[in-house]
Amino acid sequence: MPKTTHQPPSAPPAVGPYSVATEAAGFVFLSGQVGLDPATKAVVAGGVEPECHQVMKNIGAILGDLGLGYEDIVKTTIFLADMADYPKVNEIYGGYVGDAKPARSTVQVAGLPLGVQVEIEVVAAR
């Protein structure tokens, strides 16, 4: 099955040897997004809430570059540095996906890239 990799113009640059998005079999897989401001290439300040908003904005922009939107997301995985942030992240995330409500997993991890508090990856369907 052929695959296509993407580096959408709105995406913050990858911080490792991976593609921002890979497409195969009608699905678009976005690598985990953290709260990097695409303009400054720095993590937004202020903790989990501004980070989560930036993550969701980045996801929306990347999907938009690929002709998709939040409503096309079919699966999300949220990685949290602290599960105590779950209610805040859940509320922010819900405001972006609205009634689309993809399948989702949320896990607490020992650490995330660049010391961020939240990372989100999504799979969207064409």
Number of C-alpha atoms within 10 A of each C-alpha: 4 6 11 10 14 17 17 17 12 17 23 21 14 13 10 8 6 11 17 21 21 17 19 13 10 10 16 25 22 21 18 20 25 28 29 21 18 15 9 9 11 12 19 20 13 8 13 22 19 16 24 25 19 20 25 24 18 21 25 19 19 23 23 14 16 17 10 17 18 21 15 20 22 17 16 20 16 21 23 23 19 15 14 10 15 19 10 13 21 13 11 16 18 13 12 17 17 11 10 13 17 18 12 12 11 14 12 17 14 8 14 15 13 12 10 20 23 28 22 22 19 24 20 21 17 13
